[in-house]
Amino acid sequence: MSLFWFLILVLQFEKPKPPKLKSLCLGVIGRHFEDIIDNLAQISGFFPSEVKITLAAIARRRKLLTDDVIIALVDSSWEILDISGSDVSDFGLSQVVKTCKSVRAADISRCSKITSTGVYELIQHCSLLEILRWGGSPRSEHTARCSLSMLKPHLQIVEGESWEELDTSEITHGAPSLRWLVWPKIDKDSLESLSRECPRIIVNPKESPFGYRGIQIPEGALQNVPLDNFVVQDIDVATWAVSGFMPRSIPSTALGSDELTIAEKFRLAFEERDNRLAPKRAKNARQHQRRAEKEFLMTSTRARALVLASRASKSLPRS
């Protein structure tokens, strides 16, 4: 056997590494996240940056990410901001981007409380933004269409007789660093407008071993990979499961989804009904046993004699 095939066999039978202690602790905190929300603003200051962003990712998957939660956890060192599918509003987003101005990738898709006002705050404060993900729901699609013009460069009305006299900041308004836009349901007119007026932005890049036109596509620009996926890779998925239900797999396209199958719903309903009726069944069984004993005593002379003798022996004083 060649060395190559030997190494392949070794890798196949290699035991998975145990989770890190920090990951186990974060999993426990994540399961009881509701219990610390009220005091999160007071205790989050003791958490390192990587712990804060992990808790934010867990809260998002558990549908607990709100303005108060993200504002309490935000850290200036964050380079990604994933609030997709959350209840974060324009106010929460504006407060967050004022703190973490180094964000290079943001996901605001499926956020029904974010409007073009929030998008404007994001673009204005995060000048290093390279990846933007939006759309995905009717409200978010509307916000994306209304905010599209913010991504395009435009020239302000300035005083000056020649282009050489203009400052760079006066020309490059919009999102100067944006290179990747993930908008799965982009309409034809918006796509043509972006291609014509903002060719530097690549819309919905497809995964390929050769990249996109020779450019390596960052993982955050791929539709089927959650932006904060790497943050929770070592966390047990049961942390954000519902009713103790453990998903059979962790598809990257469905991380954070807590929808149960119909079969699982029937199973849980049957278990709930069975546990609810268990005390009644036990009571009926005891009543049935007492009736059977009573009937046996009434029909058997020998049994009555044994019961009377037992009672008499109990009433006699012990020497």
C-alpha positions, 0 to 999 in steps of 0.5 A: 500500500502506498503512503498516499492511500495509507494517509487517506485511511488514517484520515478516514478513521481519525476520531473527531476532536472533542469540543473546546471548553469555551465552546461548551460554556458558550453552548450552555449560555446560549441555551439559557440566553433568555435568562441573561437578556435583562442583565446583558448590558451590565455583564457584556463588558466582561466578555472578550470580542470573540465571545460577544460575536458568538453570543450575537450569532446564537441569539440570531439563530434563537430569534432573540436578536433585538436592538437591546441585545445587539447594542449590548454585545457590539464591539469595535473590533467586529469585521462582520455584522450578521443581523439577518432575520432578526428584529433589529431596527434602524435605531439598533443598526445605526447605534451598532455601526457607529461603534464598529466602523471596521465592518467589511461584511454585513448581512441585513437580509430578511430584516423587516424593521430595517429601512433605507434609513438604516442602510444609509447609516450602514454605508455612511459609517462603514467605509470599508464595507466590501460585502453586503447581503440584503433582500430575502423577504417582501419588506427587505426587497422593498428596502433594497430597491429603495436603497440601490442608489446609495451604492452608486457613486455620484458627484456632489455639487462643489465649487471648482473649475476643474476635476483636478481641484476636486477632493476624492471624497467629493467624487466617491460618495456611495459605497466606494469599497463595496465589491460583492452584493448578495441579492438573490431575488434582484430584479432585471432593472436593478441588475442592469442599472448596477451593471451599467452604473457600478460595474465594480460591484459583482452581484450574486457570484457563483461558487467556482474553483476558478473564482470570478473572472480570476478573482477569489470569491470570499466565503461571505459573498456566497449565498449558501453560507451564513455570514457568521457561520465560522463563528459557531462552527464549534457550538453544539446545534442543540444550543438553538434547537426548539423543544429539545429537538435535535436537527439530524444535520446542519445544512449550511443553507438552513443554519438557524432554522428551527422548523420541525417536520410534521412527523416530529410535531406528531411525535411531540404531541403524542408524548405530551398527551401520553405524559398528561394522561399518565397520572390518570392511568396510574390512578385507574390501575390502583382502583382496579387493583383494590376492587379486585382484592375486595372481590377476592375477599368477598368470594373466598372464605380462606382469604377472609380468615387470613385477613382477620388473622393478620389484623388480630396479630397486629392488634396484640401487644408485643412482649 
